[in-house]
Amino acid sequence: MGATILVADDDRAIRTVLTQALARLGHEVRTTGNAATLWRWASDGEGDLVITDVVMPDENGLDLIPRIKKVRPDLRIIVMSAQNTLLTAVKAAERGAFDYLPKPFDLKDLVAMVQKALSAPQAPTLPAPVVQAEVEEEALPLIGRSPAMQEIYRVLARLMGTDLTVMITGESGTGKELVARALHDYGKRRTGPFVAINMAAIPRELIESELFGHEKGAFTGATMRSTGRFEQAQGGTLFLDEIGDMPLEAQTRLLRVLQEGEYTTVGGRTPIKTDVRIIAATHRDLRTLIRQGLFREDLFYRLNVVPIRLPPLRERTEDVPALARHFFQLAAQQGLPLKSLDNAAMERLKRYRWPGNVRELENLVRRLAALYAQEVIGVDVIDLELAEASPAAQPVQEPVNEGLGAAVERHLREYFAAHKDGIPAAGLYDRILREVERPLLTLSLTATRGNQIKAAHLLGLNRNTLRKKIRDLDIQVVRGLK
């Protein structure tokens, strides 16, 4: 049996398209261009599903949702909006909408959402935060209207009323801490503290003390009791940045906290109950680290309850103009002259690959605002800046007749330069050995057509040692290779 679907949108073309598409599925569609008629239909008990725009001539569609939900709590409501920002998605979820669809939308996506709304079992509404309506778009932590960002907004909106643990992945400079702060600032723990710790920036031997605190006399130099980040974040959010750089010993203690909900300070004996939401982030592939024995698989599954992948800027270049304008505005608020880009300059930015992602764009905009006198920046300036500022994006000239030692040294120099302050995380020796061992063993086995006895002889290793390394490095051995 078809359903009765109520559609409210002041755009006649959208009403026509939705009527035709939903009627083909056997549904009865009633349309209106104003909120008053939608309210009358819904309050009279009509309709099995509502699809409403946000901006209508007589009332904001988001403001109408709580009134409808009060008299029809089981009525599913889908929100459409051209105001497709994080705030719109959060407000729609907070007011009880079933889902949110940004305009312009793919008709197939809307039809799929309608079918899901009509068939999904009724679930209890999760408590959601009350968002300040006067927040301006410029003050939002995340900027962008690309499809990739819209999906992130929808996921974040669903998470705002929960305490679920979140794992944020993405390249450096994509804004992982901004997402973590958005989850905190718009979530149920927003009145509590937001505490961040970067695992890559803490010496290996101090990480447990930083996380859990220590007692006086717990180790040399511990002259007084010190609170850890878990205690500082009590009642709020703890953001574990670069979780992939956490040493194994600390991973074990963190897993115990996540399992039992309590911890002890370094040198302490009394368990302390913890009440924090955990958000973790990394730019590394944790599954690869698990295979290498550098990250606990059980901890990964504890942290990866809700995964969020942030796309690199090169995958959402349509957001570059909005981001650039946003960063120019921020620079002006900090005392720099307000600048803008001409069309050719903006197009050049959209064609750039952005190896440093959003952080690189922000730094470029600050440079433009500070160093150039013209109010409107042209493409010649952009070409000059991109050529000088991004040597990594230029073709790399490989050294001629480079020896193995020199090649390894060059690789290591690049590895050190890629980390903050030029200092990678502890455990570098074992990580580099693994990176060298894997291709060495793989090529040796290829050369001997998978014969482990011959490969062990070639490498000068005991056969049992070679077998253990093959197992530890998860190398697939295929016999009879040519």
Long-range contacts (C-beta under 8 A, 24 or more apart in sequence): 1-26, 2-26, 2-27, 2-28, 3-27, 3-28, 3-48, 3-49, 3-118, 4-28, 4-29, 4-30, 4-46, 4-47, 4-48, 4-49, 5-29, 5-30, 5-47, 5-48, 5-49, 5-50, 5-51, 5-114, 6-30, 6-31, 6-32, 6-38, 6-41, 6-42, 6-46, 6-47, 6-49, 6-50, 6-51, 7-31, 7-32, 7-50, 7-51, 7-52, 8-32, 8-33, 8-34, 8-35, 8-37, 8-38, 8-50, 8-51, 8-52, 8-53, 8-56, 8-61, 9-33, 9-51, 9-52, 9-53, 9-56, 9-80, 10-34, 10-53, 10-55, 10-56, 10-57, 11-53, 14-53, 14-80, 17-107, 18-51, 18-110, 21-107, 21-110, 21-111, 22-111, 22-114, 25-111, 25-114, 25-115, 27-114, 33-57, 34-58, 34-59, 35-59, 35-60, 35-61, 35-64, 38-64, 39-64, 39-67, 39-68, 42-68, 42-71, 42-72, 42-75, 43-67, 43-68, 43-71, 43-72, 45-72, 47-75, 48-75, 48-76, 48-118, 49-75, 49-76, 49-77, 49-78, 49-114, 49-117, 49-118, 50-75, 50-76, 50-77, 50-78, 51-77, 51-78, 51-80, 51-110, 51-114, 52-77, 52-78, 52-79, 52-80, 53-79, 53-80, 53-81, 54-79, 54-80, 54-81, 54-82, 54-83, 54-88, 55-81, 55-82, 55-83, 62-88, 62-91, 62-92, 62-95, 65-92, 65-95, 65-96, 65-97, 66-95, 66-96, 69-95, 69-96, 73-125, 74-122, 76-117, 76-118, 76-120, 78-110, 78-113, 78-114, 78-117, 80-105, 80-110, 84-145, 84-150, 84-153, 85-137, 85-140, 85-145, 85-153, 86-140, 86-141, 86-142, 86-153, 86-156, 86-157, 86-182, 86-186, 87-131, 87-135, 87-137, 87-140, 88-153, 89-150, 89-153, 89-154, 89-156, 89-157, 90-129, 90-131, 90-153, 90-156, 90-157, 90-160, 90-186, 91-131, 91-133, 92-157, 93-128, 93-157, 93-158, 93-160, 93-161, 94-128, 94-129, 94-130, 94-131, 94-157, 94-160, 94-161, 96-125, 96-128, 99-154, 100-153, 100-154, 100-157, 102-145, 102-150, 102-153, 126-161, 126-162, 127-161, 127-188, 128-160, 128-161, 128-188, 129-160, 129-161, 129-186, 129-187, 129-188, 129-190, 131-186, 138-326, 138-329, 141-178, 141-179, 141-181, 141-182, 141-185, 142-175, 142-178, 142-179, 142-182, 143-319, 143-322, 143-323, 143-326, 144-316, 144-319, 144-322, 144-323, 145-318, 145-319, 145-322, 146-316, 146-318, 146-319, 148-311, 148-315, 148-316, 149-311, 149-316, 149-319, 152-179, 152-308, 152-310, 155-306, 155-308, 156-182, 156-183, 156-186, 156-308, 159-183, 159-187, 159-306, 160-186, 160-187, 160-188, 161-187, 161-188, 162-187, 162-188, 163-188, 163-189, 163-277, 164-305, 164-306, 165-258, 165-277, 165-278, 165-279, 165-280, 165-302, 165-303, 165-305, 165-306, 166-278, 166-279, 166-280, 166-305, 166-306, 166-307, 166-308, 167-243, 167-280, 167-281, 167-282, 167-303, 167-304, 167-305, 167-306, 167-307, 167-308, 168-279, 168-280, 168-281, 168-282, 168-308, 168-309, 168-310, 169-281, 169-282, 169-283, 169-286, 169-307, 169-308, 169-309, 169-310, 170-281, 170-283, 170-309, 170-310, 170-311, 170-312, 171-283, 171-310, 171-312, 171-357, 172-283, 172-356, 172-357, 172-359, 173-313, 173-356, 173-357, 173-358, 173-359, 173-360, 174-310, 174-311, 174-312, 174-313, 174-357, 174-358, 175-310, 175-357, 175-358, 176-241, 176-281, 176-283, 176-310, 177-239, 177-241, 177-281, 179-281, 179-308, 179-310, 180-237, 180-239, 180-241, 180-279, 180-281, 181-239, 183-237, 183-277, 183-279, 184-236, 184-237, 184-239, 184-277, 184-279, 187-237, 187-277, 189-235, 189-236, 189-237, 189-277, 192-233, 192-234, 192-235, 192-236, 192-237, 193-232, 193-233, 193-234, 193-235, 193-236, 193-237, 194-233, 194-236, 194-237, 194-239, 195-229, 195-232, 195-233, 195-236, 195-237, 195-238, 195-239, 196-238, 196-239, 196-241, 197-229, 197-238, 197-239, 197-240, 197-241, 198-241, 198-242, 198-420, 199-240, 199-241, 199-242, 199-243, 199-244, 199-245, 199-246, 199-425, 200-241, 200-242, 200-245, 200-419, 200-420, 200-424, 200-425, 201-242, 201-420, 201-421, 203-426, 204-247, 204-425, 204-426, 204-427, 207-246, 207-247, 207-250, 208-249, 208-250, 208-253, 208-266, 209-266, 211-250, 211-253, 211-254, 212-253, 212-257, 212-263, 212-264, 212-265, 212-266, 213-265, 213-266, 213-268, 214-265, 214-266, 214-267, 214-268, 215-265, 215-266, 215-267, 215-268, 216-267, 217-267, 218-265, 218-266, 218-267, 218-268, 219-266, 219-267, 222-267, 225-265, 228-265, 230-257, 230-263, 230-272, 230-274, 230-276, 231-272, 233-276, 234-274, 234-275, 234-276, 235-275, 235-276, 236-276, 236-277, 237-276, 237-277, 237-278, 237-279, 238-276, 238-277, 238-278, 238-279, 239-279, 239-280, 239-281, 240-278, 240-279, 240-280, 240-281, 240-303, 241-280, 241-281, 241-282, 242-281, 242-282, 242-283, 242-284, 242-425, 243-280, 243-281, 243-282, 243-286, 243-303, 244-282, 244-283, 244-284, 244-286, 244-289, 244-295, 245-282, 245-284, 245-425, 246-295, 247-426, 247-427, 248-294, 248-295, 248-296, 251-295, 251-296, 251-299, 252-296, 254-299, 255-296, 255-298, 255-299, 255-302, 258-299, 258-302, 258-303, 259-302, 278-303, 291-473, 291-474, 292-431, 292-434, 292-473, 293-472, 294-427, 294-430, 294-431, 312-354, 312-357, 313-354, 313-357, 313-358, 313-360, 313-361, 314-353, 314-354, 317-350, 317-351, 317-354, 318-350, 320-346, 320-349, 320-350, 320-361, 321-346, 321-349, 321-350, 323-358, 323-361, 323-362, 324-349, 324-361, 324-365, 327-361, 327-362, 327-365, 327-366, 328-365, 328-368, 328-369, 331-365, 331-366, 331-369, 331-370, 332-369, 336-366, 336-369, 336-370, 337-369, 337-375, 338-369, 338-375, 339-368, 339-369, 339-372, 339-374, 339-375, 339-376, 339-377, 340-375, 340-376, 340-377, 341-376, 341-377, 341-382, 342-376, 342-377, 342-378, 342-379, 344-378, 344-379, 345-377, 345-378, 345-379, 345-381, 345-382, 347-379, 348-379, 348-382, 348-383, 348-386, 349-382, 352-386, 352-393, 353-393, 355-390, 355-392, 355-393, 356-390, 360-389, 360-390, 363-389, 364-389, 408-436, 434-473, 437-469, 437-473, 438-473, 438-475, 441-466, 441-469, 441-470, 441-473, 441-475, 442-475, 445-470, 445-475, 445-477, 445-481, 446-481, 449-479, 449-480, 449-481, 449-482, 450-477, 450-478, 450-479, 450-480, 450-481, 451-479, 452-477
